[in-house]
Amino acid sequence: MKKRIGIVGSGTTGLQLAYALKDDFEVTIVSHRSPEQLRSGRIMSTQVHFSPTRAREERFHMPKWESDSMIESIHITVGDQKLFAGMLEKPALSVDQRLAYSRYAEELERAGVSFQQKKVIKEEIEAFSDEFDLVIDCTGKNGPLIPFPVEKELTPFQTPQRKCIVGYFKGVKPTSPLGVSVTVIPEIGEMFEIPSETEYGPVTILFITAVPEGPLDMFKGIKSPEAFTIKMREAVEMFFPDIHERIVDIDFALCDENGFLQIAITPEVRIPYLNVNDKLFLGCGDSVILNDPITGQGSNLSSYCAEQLSDLLIEHKHSVRWDEELGRLYWERIKPFVKEVTEWTNAMTQPLPGHVIQMLLSAAEDQQKADEIARWFENPSTAHQAFLTKV
Ligand SMILES: Cc1cc2nc3c(=O)[nH]c(=O)nc-3n(C[C@H](O)[C@H](O)[C@H](O)COP(=O)(O)OP(=O)(O)OC[C@H]3O[C@@H](n4cnc5c(N)ncnc54)[C@H](O)[C@@H]3O)c2cc1C
């Protein structure tokens, strides 16, 4: 008889796990939103999936996306000085999670994965786990439901290091070559301009990461799409002249009234396994490894951890009982990469070290170095090495 796995949460992590596990286990996904609610709801992220994540999606036969918005490059500007456009090794892609998650969930249901629509509450999780051999908490940044212990070594901050302000816009002419444009304004914050696919066609995501209480932290109290659009135009005019020049006035608007978001995240890493009343619970994705979005690694790291976990569970599918030892093996497998991504991401929220600024400046004169820096985002181990190893 196949073991039964309950996955709480139908985001990047829960959905990839379900694709990877569905042939070897009886999988049930519990999520508090239906595909239709996801599709018609608020945007949740900017979700650039770099090539290793896209390769995993292919490995697990997840739906493919046809797109004219493939991300080929990373453009870097510091202050008002455009430094370079580095080429990624392989294209990346951002597909609105509202569109992606709802399609993945519908396909999984057709493929025999059970869905329950329900908001699981902490007090219920133990009773809920009686139905399953294992419950995996994939509840994202609102989680976890299980009190997995905090990994203090990787959790240096007690407050958010950035305010995240995101809008999905029509009416911005794209950069060439098509890519993510990163503008760093020292001590004030950053802007990430990202081409993305949505139900409303291609859009340009304008994603501000503002240092709290600084001059870019100028969206406080803004609730309506109209006020958000006006404020974004003002911010772009004041701080990002290159984007301002590419705005087409009559077309500049959010792609839909739910196409904007403000959030601030306190990064936190937890040890993703715990025995509760002699039963193993695991966590995967943002519920246990929550980083600031500044390096665009959250979905990518979640996808990596989900792959490691699904491989491990399949290797151990015939074990009589899954216990804490399995949790320990899982953490041992993912911890080195989690540490690299987390330390790089945390470093990016602080003033850039002098040797990194030197690297960026020298990449302006050297395309090979520019490409190496662009590839930090698809292979964050190289970024970790560059940031934390002084030469
Ligand atoms: C502004 C912003 C920009 C970002 N940009 C990028 C980027 O460019 N690239 C990148 O890789 N990452 C990015 N990220 C991070 C990325 O979005 C997350 O890392 C990723 O979505 C995590 O996936 P997840 O499945 O763990 O969580 P989520 O996608 O948040 O999914 C959690 C799921 O759990 C469900 N759920 C929650 N609580 C309960 C409950 N109690 N009961 C039942 N269901 C529940 C939710 O409905 C949802 O389905 C960004 C994040 C933000 C906030």
The ligand as an SDF file (V2000), in Angstrom:
LIG
                    3D

 53 58  0  0  0  0  0  0  0  0999 V2000
    7.3800   40.7960   -3.3130 C   0  0  0  0  0  0  0  0  0  0  0  0
    7.9880   39.4420   -3.5240 C   0  0  0  0  0  0  0  0  0  0  0  0
    8.7570   39.1990   -4.6490 C   0  0  0  0  0  0  0  0  0  0  0  0
    9.3520   37.9580   -4.8380 C   0  0  0  0  0  0  0  0  0  0  0  0
   10.0760   37.7250   -5.9650 N   0  0  0  0  0  0  0  0  0  0  0  0
   10.6410   36.5160   -6.1850 C   0  0  0  0  0  0  0  0  0  0  0  0
   11.3860   36.2390   -7.3830 C   0  0  0  0  0  0  0  0  0  0  0  0
   11.5140   37.0730   -8.2700 O   0  0  0  0  0  0  0  0  0  0  0  0
   11.9390   35.0190   -7.5100 N   0  0  0  0  0  0  0  0  0  0  0  0
   11.7990   34.0570   -6.5580 C   0  0  0  0  0  0  0  0  0  0  0  0
   12.3350   32.9600   -6.7120 O   0  0  0  0  0  0  0  0  0  0  0  0
   11.0790   34.2810   -5.4340 N   0  0  0  0  0  0  0  0  0  0  0  0
   10.5080   35.4790   -5.2300 C   0  0  0  0  0  0  0  0  0  0  0  0
    9.7660   35.7050   -4.1060 N   0  0  0  0  0  0  0  0  0  0  0  0
    9.6000   34.6240   -3.1300 C   0  0  0  0  0  0  0  0  0  0  0  0
    8.5920   33.5920   -3.6100 C   0  0  0  0  0  0  0  0  0  0  0  0
    7.3740   34.2020   -3.9690 O   0  0  0  0  0  0  0  0  0  0  0  0
    8.3580   32.5790   -2.5180 C   0  0  0  0  0  0  0  0  0  0  0  0
    9.6060   32.1060   -2.0570 O   0  0  0  0  0  0  0  0  0  0  0  0
    7.5600   31.3720   -3.0060 C   0  0  0  0  0  0  0  0  0  0  0  0
    6.3030   31.7820   -3.4860 O   0  0  0  0  0  0  0  0  0  0  0  0
    7.3890   30.4010   -1.8430 C   0  0  0  0  0  0  0  0  0  0  0  0
    6.5610   29.3540   -2.2210 O   0  0  0  0  0  0  0  0  0  0  0  0
    5.7590   28.5410   -1.1090 P   0  0  0  0  0  0  0  0  0  0  0  0
    5.0200   27.4960   -1.8520 O   0  0  0  0  0  0  0  0  0  0  0  0
    6.6880   28.1110   -0.0440 O   0  0  0  0  0  0  0  0  0  0  0  0
    4.7660   29.5880   -0.4640 O   0  0  0  0  0  0  0  0  0  0  0  0
    3.5280   30.3280   -1.1500 P   0  0  0  0  0  0  0  0  0  0  0  0
    3.7450   30.4930   -2.6000 O   0  0  0  0  0  0  0  0  0  0  0  0
    3.2960   31.5350   -0.3150 O   0  0  0  0  0  0  0  0  0  0  0  0
    2.3280   29.3070   -0.9510 O   0  0  0  0  0  0  0  0  0  0  0  0
    1.7870   29.0410    0.3180 C   0  0  0  0  0  0  0  0  0  0  0  0
    0.4820   28.2870    0.1440 C   0  0  0  0  0  0  0  0  0  0  0  0
   -0.0310   27.8950    1.4210 O   0  0  0  0  0  0  0  0  0  0  0  0
   -1.4060   28.2030    1.5040 C   0  0  0  0  0  0  0  0  0  0  0  0
   -1.6970   28.3610    2.9330 N   0  0  0  0  0  0  0  0  0  0  0  0
   -1.1030   29.2400    3.7870 C   0  0  0  0  0  0  0  0  0  0  0  0
   -1.5790   29.0640    5.0470 N   0  0  0  0  0  0  0  0  0  0  0  0
   -2.4760   28.0500    4.9700 C   0  0  0  0  0  0  0  0  0  0  0  0
   -3.3050   27.4000    5.9370 C   0  0  0  0  0  0  0  0  0  0  0  0
   -3.2790   27.7580    7.2150 N   0  0  0  0  0  0  0  0  0  0  0  0
   -4.1230   26.3890    5.5380 N   0  0  0  0  0  0  0  0  0  0  0  0
   -4.1450   26.0080    4.2370 C   0  0  0  0  0  0  0  0  0  0  0  0
   -3.3720   26.5900    3.2770 N   0  0  0  0  0  0  0  0  0  0  0  0
   -2.5560   27.5930    3.6440 C   0  0  0  0  0  0  0  0  0  0  0  0
   -1.5400   29.4480    0.6380 C   0  0  0  0  0  0  0  0  0  0  0  0
   -2.8620   29.6410    0.2040 O   0  0  0  0  0  0  0  0  0  0  0  0
   -0.6140   29.0830   -0.5190 C   0  0  0  0  0  0  0  0  0  0  0  0
   -1.2790   28.2310   -1.4210 O   0  0  0  0  0  0  0  0  0  0  0  0
    9.1720   36.9390   -3.8740 C   0  0  0  0  0  0  0  0  0  0  0  0
    8.3760   37.1780   -2.7430 C   0  0  0  0  0  0  0  0  0  0  0  0
    7.7840   38.4150   -2.5710 C   0  0  0  0  0  0  0  0  0  0  0  0
    6.9350   38.6570   -1.3510 C   0  0  0  0  0  0  0  0  0  0  0  0
  1  2  1  0
  2  3  1  0
  2 52  2  0
  3  4  2  0
  4  5  1  0
  4 50  1  0
  5  6  2  0
  6  7  1  0
  6 13  1  0
  7  8  2  0
  7  9  1  0
  9 10  1  0
 10 11  2  0
 10 12  1  0
 12 13  2  0
 13 14  1  0
 14 15  1  0
 14 50  1  0
 15 16  1  0
 16 17  1  0
 16 18  1  0
 18 19  1  0
 18 20  1  0
 20 21  1  0
 20 22  1  0
 22 23  1  0
 23 24  1  0
 24 25  2  0
 24 26  1  0
 24 27  1  0
 27 28  1  0
 28 29  2  0
 28 30  1  0
 28 31  1  0
 31 32  1  0
 32 33  1  0
 33 34  1  0
 33 48  1  0
 34 35  1  0
 35 36  1  0
 35 46  1  0
 36 37  1  0
 36 45  1  0
 37 38  2  0
 38 39  1  0
 39 40  1  0
 39 45  2  0
 40 41  1  0
 40 42  2  0
 42 43  1  0
 43 44  2  0
 44 45  1  0
 46 47  1  0
 46 48  1  0
 48 49  1  0
 50 51  2  0
 51 52  1  0
 52 53  1  0
M  END
$$$$
